[in-house]
């Protein structure tokens, strides 16, 4: 044990003390409980004293008349113990924070206040804030009921807790605590701990502990080797993983299929696919045939290496060896091909693959359609969808929502509605968010009758059932300038017993302010107060915006002052609205004072704060002042956007400073701003008007290389 203790002491101070510090903090934050004293003869606590301790814990929870139960099981027959019962996690944490936690847990389970089934154990584990508590509980469960501890859900939750809240290291204190409990670190537990260290990147610690396992009374096994090799691969220590792989035979352990798959995954992840193929051959020589998981890893690796032709050869090899692809394999194939080739080429290759494999599998179609939509290939997706629907394909709701959202954005709205109606007749359900996007698109296109029809379908499907969905409908109507419908939705939700919240009123206030109806917004503000809500930053900012839109700037500043009196601090958006309005009104001096006030009040100006100033100076032909503001933007570490550059480039061109304009245009990408089509065409127009054909051709060529659509350059 001395060597293992030495190893723990070699871990960094932060690493070795982290778990203990968290444990002490947990103890001080909870009610103080005096630890029990252990018997000097047998090492066990007197049962009567244990009962008294349970009473003490119960009393500290505020229950005096009767002992609380960890899990409410009074009068519950043994046959019903598999049913899940809510767990008092604070009570469990109190027990697990004590020195005699193992005795108290024994008592609780014997008193039938702890029900040991996987669901209850999972609930206790995942709600422990201190990872040491979770570890203690798992150790106790492993010894009390090994069958429950071997449950995959239980092990998975413990692994996540140790990763999320850890690291938990094998410190001297922890090893002594386990020894005092009469338990030991099992192979099962060590595999879980090693896995958590690997996910946290503690590669060296994994390797060091594995080298000392004999002092824990554990012998090396293939399973333990697999755990440490997997942890080393996950912590990006492939060299160490290979070293452990080579040591297996010295310890009498033979690599199995899992060992090879772990290493194949490691080399594929870094793109060394030829080494992966060598490992596959070695795997076969050792008597382990590659399985579907092996091929899935290889497919993903070859896609990462952009060796797409070999990907399809791998698929053929699978078929020859009677290894059938699963959903993960197909997903890796389709997503990988799209990742490593141009979308159109990927679609052609995958259609060819599907034609050679005529058995239509739903998840294949789902994945391909999702990839097409993610690449905005709506036309190809629509043609493919029609073709496979003729063969009986029906997408599930989540896939259909992705498809429909893409169609709404990229296809003709009438064609989208036709496709939707065909699938609705066949029983496909549409999600609430997709309905909202569609209704908004139809109303924006002036197709109000169709928009109302889908609105009624949404209600018929029971999707408008709570305040959150009602708020989204109100927001939708506000965006399409249908404030009457938005207000009616508020009345309808109140009529059906759905109480509005502050978001409801804020959404309507914002809608009315953008529509220029400040009076109605003020009426809604009164309603908000009557319903017991206080105005927040969103409320005040919306009203200030509405007043500025109505050119009532003095009233907007009055609202700004009132906002502060209400204890609501303005943010950058609030200041930007006022700065922009002052610039539009021509009062650039006051707007600059407001920027300085903004800084003094601890609110950092953003690029929108300065854009209004730059645009104002450019309109006033004060290009030098605009350039000074631009320099301030760069000095503050802000990234100028296309509005900033377009305003300056236009002003420089109009001032005849084409060299400066060109230099500014070419510097955009260096400042993380990529010119859009509008900026490029505006600059080209100015160059062509002044017969700067050479510069125009150079800029047009650069735009073409970047895929930016620009007007053709006429011959001089």
N, C-alpha and C positions, 0 to 999 in steps of 0.2 A: 504493500500500500504506500510505502514511502516514495517510490518512484512516481506513482500516479499523483501523489500530493505535490511532489516537486514540479510535475508537469502543470498542474493547476496554478501553482504559484508563478510559473513562467508566463502565464497569460497576462495580457496588459491589465493594469489596475482597473481601468474602466470596465473591461470585459468581465473580470472576475468579481467585481463588486456590484455590478449593475443590478443583478437579480436581488441580492441581499438588501441593497438600498431601497429598491421598490417595495420589498417585503416590509421593511421597517416603516416606510411611509404609510403603507396600508394599515399597519397596526396602530400608528398614532392617530390616523384619521377616523378610526372606528372606536367604539367604547373600549376602555381598557379592561382586559381580562387577565387575572393573575394565573400564571401557569401552575399546573399540578406538580406535586413532587413525586418522584418515582421511588418505588420500594428498593432498598439497598440489597435485598436478598434475592428477589426473583426478577427484578427489572420490569415488573408489571405494576400497574396502579391498582389500588384496591377498588373493587367494583362499586362499593358504596360511594367512594370519593368521586368516581366517574359520574355516577348519577347526580351527585351534588353539583358537579361542574356543568352538566347539561342544564340543571335548574338555573345556575348562574347565568349561562348564556341566554336562556329564555327570559330571565328577568331583565337582562340588559337590553332586550329587544322591546321592553315595555309590556310584556305579558306576565302578570303575576299569578292570576288565578289558576292557570293551567299551562302545561308545557306546550310550546308551539311545535308543530310538526314541520319537518323539513319539506316533506311532500304530504299534502293532506290525504291521509289514507284511513281515517277513522271508519271503522265498520266496513272496511273494504275487504271482500273475500280474496283469498290467495289467487283464485282463478282470474281475478280482474286486474292483477298486478301488471299485466302487459300494457294496459291502457295508460296513455300519457297523462300525467297530472302536473300542473304548474309547479315550478321549483322556486323556493325562497333562496335566491342566490346569495343574499347578504348573510343569511344564517350559515350557509355552507362556507362562505368566506371566513366567517368568524371561527368556525371549527378548524379550517385549514390553516389559519394563522397561529394556532396554538402549538406548543411543543408536543402535546399528546394527541395530535390530530387523528392518528391511526386508531387509538382506543375509543375516542369519541365517535368516529365513523362506525366502528364495530358495534358500539352501543346503539347508534341510531338505526342501523340496518336490522339489528335484532329486535328493536322496538317497532319495526316496520314503519319507521318514519323516512327511510330512504328506500326507494324501489329501484332495484338494479335491473333496468332494461336499457337497451341501446339508446332509445329516444331520451330517457331521463338523464343518462350519463352524458350524452351529447349536449343537452341543455345546460347542465352544470358546467361542463368544460368550456363551452364557448362564451359563457358569461363571467368567467374569471378574469379580472383585470390584472391580477398578478400571475405571471406564467408559472411561478413556483407552486402556487396553489393548484393550478391545473395539473402540473406534473405529479404533485403529491396524490391528488385524487386518482389519477390514472394508475399510479403505482399500487395504491390500495385496491382499486378495482381489479387489477391484474392478478393480485393474490387472492382476493375474495371470490371473484367469479371470472376466471381466465377466458371463458367463452365470450363474455360481453366485451372484454378488452381487445379481443381479436376481431371484433366487428370493424369493417372497413370505414364506416361513418365515424365511429369513435376515434380510430387512429387518425383519420383525415382531419378531424376537428382539432385534436391535440397538436398535430403537426402545424396547422394554421395558427393556433394560439402561440406556439413556441416561436414561430416565424414572425408573427405580427407584434408580439409583446417582448420577444427575446432580445438578445440571446440568453439562454440559460446554459451555463457552463458547469462542468463537473468540478465545482470548487470543493475545498476541504470540508466546508460547513455542510454543503449539500450531501456529500458522501457520508458524513457522520450522521446527518439527519436520517438518511435512508437506513443506515446500519442500526440506529437506535430504534427505528420502527420495526425491526425484525425482518425487513424485506431486503431486496437486492435489485441492482440494475440488471434487468433481463435483456436477452438479445433483441426482443421485440422493441423494448424501450430505447435501447441504444441505436437501433436502426432509425427510429423516429427522431431522436436527438441529432444524429448525424445528418439526416435529411434537412432538419431545420438549420443546422450550421452551414450546409451547402447552399441553401437558398439565401442565407445572409452573407455569403461570400467568404466564410471563414475556412478557406481551403487548408491552410497549414494546421489549424487546430483540429480539423477532421482527421488529417493524416497522423498527427501526434497522438491523439486519443486512441486511434485504431492500433497504433503501435504498442499501446500499453494495456490492451484489453485483458491480458492474462491476469493483471492485478485486480480485475473485477470478477474474476472467476469465469470468464467467457473465453471459449476457444474460437479461433477463426473458422468461418464457414463461407460457403459460396454466397449465401444470402447477405452476410455482413460485408463481404467484398463488393457485392453489387451495390449495396447502400453507399459505401464510401466512394466507389468509382463514380456513381451517379452524382453524389454531392460534389465531387471534385470537378466533374464536367459542368455542372450547373454554376459552379463558382469560377468558371473560365480557367481552370488549372488542368488542361488536357495532358500536359507532361507528367504531372503527378498521378493522374488517372492511369496513364499507360504504365507508370512505374508499379502501381498497385496491381495492375493486370498481370505484369510479368512476375510478381511475387506470389501469385496464387498457388502455383505448383509447389513452391517451397513449403507452403503450409498445408499441402495435401488437398487443396481445393481445385476443382475443375470449373473452368468457365462454362456457363450455360447460355441458352439463347438470350436471356435478359442481359447478361454481361456484354455480349457482342452488340446487341441492339443499343445499349447505352453508349458504347464507344462509337458505333456507326453514327448515332445521332450527334455526338460531339464533333466528329470530323466533318460531317455534312453541314453543321451549323457554321463552321468557319470556311466552308467552300472547298475542302480538300476531298473531293468526291472519288478520286482515284484510290486514295487510302481506304475509303469506305468500301469500294469494290474488293480491295485486297482482304479486308476484314471479313467480307461475305464469303470469299473463297476459303479463308481459314476456318470460318464458322462451319461451312459444309464439310471440310476435311475432318473437323472434330465431331462430326455426326449430328450436327444441329441444322436442320433445314430452315432457311429464311421463311418467316411467316408474313402475314399481311402487314404487321406493324413494321417489319424490316423494310418492306418495299415502299410503304408510305413515307418512311424517313428518307429513303433513297430518292424517291420522286421529288420530295421537297428540296433535298440537297441539290439535285441536278437542275431544278428550276432556279434555285439561288445562284448556281454557277452559269445560268443562261445556256445550258446545253439541252435545248428543248427537243431536238431529234432523239437524243438518247432517252429522254423521258418516256416517249411513246414506245421505244424498244423495251424499256423496263416493263411497261404495261403488257406488252406481248409476251415477255418472259414469264410474267405472273400467270398468264393464261396457259402457257405451255406446261407450267409446273402445278397446275390446278390450285393456284392460290387466288381466291376470289376477292376483289377489292371491296372494302366496306365504305361507309359514308366518309370517314376521315381520309381514305385514299383518294376518293373522287374529289373531295373538297380540296385536298392538296394539289391534285392534278390540275383542276380547272383554275383555281386561284393562282397557282404557280405559273401556269402558261400565260395568263393575263399579266402576271407580274414581270415576266422576263421577255415578252415580245410585244409588239405594237397591238393594240386592241383588235383591229380588223384582222390581222394575221392570226391572232389567238383564236378568234371566233371561227375562222376558216379551218384551222387545225382541229379544233374541238368538234365542229360539225362533222368533219371527216371521221373522227374517232367514233362519234355516236352512230354514224351510218354503218360503220363496220361492226358495231355492237347494237343491233336493232332492238334489244330488249330495253324498253323505256323504263328507267328508274326515276321515281319522283324526285329524290334528292339530287340527282344529276341535273335535272331540268331546273330545280329551284336554285342551285348554285350557279349555273350558267346564266340564268335570267338576272340574278342579283349582281353578278359581275358585269353584265352588259349595262345594267342600270347605273352601277357605280362609275362606269366609264362614259355615261351619258349617251349610250348608243340606243336611243329610244326606238328608232326606226327598225333596227335589226332585232331588238327585243320584241317589238310588236309582231313582226313577221314570224319570228320563231315561236312566239306564244300562240299565234293563230294555228300554226302548223301542228304543234304538239297537242293543242286542245282538241283538234280533230281526232286525235288518237286516244282521247279520254283523260288527258292531263287536267288536274285541278290543283291550283296552288293553295297552300294554306293561307290564313289571314295575314300573318306577318310578312310572308313573301309577296303576297298580292299588294300589300300596303307599299312595299318598296317599289314594285313595278309601277303601280298607279301614280305614286308621287313623281317618278321619273317622267311618265307620260304626260302628266299635267304640266310639267315644266317645259317639255321638249316637243310634244306632239300637238297637233290641232286639237282644240278642246272638244269638238264634236266627235272626232274619232276616238278620243279617250272615253267619252261618255258611252259611245257605242260598245267599246270593249268591256267597260264596266257593267253595262246592262246585261250583256251576254253571260257574264260570270255570275251576276246576282241571280239570274234566272236558274242557274245551276247550283245555287246554294252557297256560294262563296261569300263570306262575311267581310265587311270592310271596317277597319278600325276608326275610332273617333277622330284622331288627328288627321287621317287621310280625308275623311269627310269634310273637315274644316278647310283643308287646303283646296279641295275641289270646289266647295261652295264659294270660297273667296275668289278663286280663279274665274268661276262662272259669272259672278256679279261684276267683277272687274271687266269682263268681256261684254257686259250688257245683257247677258242671258239670265235675266232674273227669274223667269218661269222655271227654267231648269235648275237654277240654284235653290229655289223654294222646294222643288220636287225632292231633291236629295236631302234637304233639311228635314222634310217630313219623314223620309226613309230613316234618317238618323234617329229621330224621335221614336219612330215605330220600333226600331231595334233596341230601344231602352238605353241609348247612350247619353242622353241628357238627363242625368239623375242626381247630380250633386253640384255644389257651388263651384267647384273647379271647372267642370265641363261647361256650366253656364257662363262663367267668366270668359272662357275661350270663345264661346259663341258671341258674346258681347264684343270682345276684342275684334273678332272677324268682321262684324257689322260696322264697327268703328273704322276699320282699315279701308272698307269699301264705301265710306261716307254715307252709310245708311243709319244715321243716328236715331231716326224714328224706330227702326226695327231693334236697335240696341236698347233703347229705353223700354220698348215693349217686352223685350226678353227679361228685363229687371222686374217688370210688373208680373209677368207670367211665372217667374221663379218664386216670387213672394206668394202668389196665388196658390201654387202647388206645395207650399210649406218649406221651400228651400230659402234659408236666411242668407241675405247677401253679406259679404265680408268687406274689409277695407279695399281689397283688390278690385272688387266689383265697382265700388264708387270711384276709385282712382282711374280705372279703365274708362269709365263713362266721362269723367271730368277731362281726361286727356283727349278723348274723342271730340268732345264739344269744343275744347280750346283750339284744337287743330282745325276744326270746322268754322272757327271764328265766332262761336256762340258763347261768349264769356258769361253772359247773364245766366244761361242754363247751367253752366259749370258751377257758378256760385250757388245756385239753388241746390245742386247736388252736394256741394260742400256742407250746406246746412243739413241735408238729409244724413250725410255721413256723421255729423256731430250728434244728431238726434238718435242715431242707432248706437251711440256710445263709443264711436271710434274717434281717435285723434288724427288730425292731418299729419302726414309724414313728408319726407323729402320729395317723394314722387308727387304728392298732392300739390305742394307749393310750387315745385318746378313746372308742373303742367299749367297751373294758373298763370305763373309768370310768363311762360311761353305764349299762352293765349292772349295775355294783355299786350305783349310785344307784337304779336301778329296783328292785333287790332290797332297798332301804333299808339298805344297808351303806355308809353315808356315810364312816365312819372308814376302812374299807378303800379307798374311792374316793380319799380324801386320801392314803392310803399309796401307792396306785398313782400318784397325781399327783406325789408326791415322788420315787418310783422313776423315773418318766418323765424328770424333770429330770436325775437321776443318769445315765441312759442317754444324755444329751446331746440329748434331743428337747425342743424348746421348745414349751410349750402355746400354743394359739392361742385366738381369741375363742370358738370353739365349745366347747373344753374348759372354759374358765372359765364359760361360760354354763350348761353342764350342772350344774356344782357350785353356782353361784349359785341356779339354779332349785330344785335339790334342797334346799338350805338354807332357801329361802323356804317350800317345801312343808312342811318339818319345823318351821317356825315360828321358826327361828333367823335372823331378819332382820338382827340386829346383825352376825353373822359373815359374812352374805352381803354387807353393805355394806363390811366390811373387805376382803373378797375383790375387790370392784370397785376399791377403792383400790390393792390389791396388783397387780391387773391393769394399772392405769395405770402404776404404778411400774416394772413389768417391761417397759414399752414396748408393751403390747398395748392397742389402742384399744377401749374398750367400744362395742358397737353397740346398736341399739334393743332387741334380744332381752335384752341384759344388764339393761336398765332396766325392761323389761316385767314381769319377775318381781317386782322391787321394788315397782313401782306396783300390781300386782295384790295383792300381800301387804298393803300399807298399806290398800288399799281394802277387803279382806276384814276387816281389823282396825278398820275405821271410822276410820282415821287419814287423813282426806281431805286435810288441810292438808299432811301429809308427802308424800302421793302427788302433790299439786300441786307441791311443791318439787322432787321428782324429775323431774316433767314439765318444769318450767322448766329444769332441768339438761340435759335431752334437747335442748331447743331451743337452749340456749346453746352446746352442743357441735356444733351444726349437723346433728344427726341428724333424720331424718324419722319422726315417730311413725306407727304403722300402726293398722289397725282394732282390734287387740287393746288397744293403749294407750288409744285414745279410748273404746272400749266400756267398759273397766274404770272409767275416770274418770267418764264420763257416767252410768253405773249408780250409782256411789257418790254422785255429786252429787244425783241424783234421789232416792235413798234418804235423803239428808240434808235433803231438801226445798229444795235450791238449784237450782230449775228455770231461773232466769234464767241462772245460770252454766253450767248444762248446755246450754242452748240456744245461748249464745254460743260454747261449746266446739265444739258440733256444727257450727255455721255456719262455724267457722274451719278446719275440716278441709281443705277444698280449697285454702286459702291455704298450707297446709303440705304440699301434694302428696299428700294422702291422700283418696281418694274413698270415701265411706261405702258399705258393702255393705248388702244386704237385712237381714242380722241386726242390724247396728248401728241402722239406721233403725227397724225394727220394735220393737226393745228400747226405744228412746227414746219411740216413739209409745205403747207399752203403759204406760209410766210416766206420760206426759202424760194419757192417757185415764183412768187409775186415779184421778188427782187432779182430773179434770174440767177440764183445760186444753184445751178443745175448739178454741179459736181458734188456739193455738199448734200443736196437732196437725194441724189443717187446713192451716196454712201449711207445716208440714214435709212433709205428705203431698203437697201441690201441688208443692213443690220436687223431691221424689223422683220424682214422675210425669214432670216435665220432663226429669229426668236418665235416665229409663228404668229406675228402680229399682223392683222389685216390692215393694209394701207392702200390708198388710191394709187393707180398706175401713174408713173412719172412720164409726162409727155416729152417727146423729142425736142431738143432746143432748136 
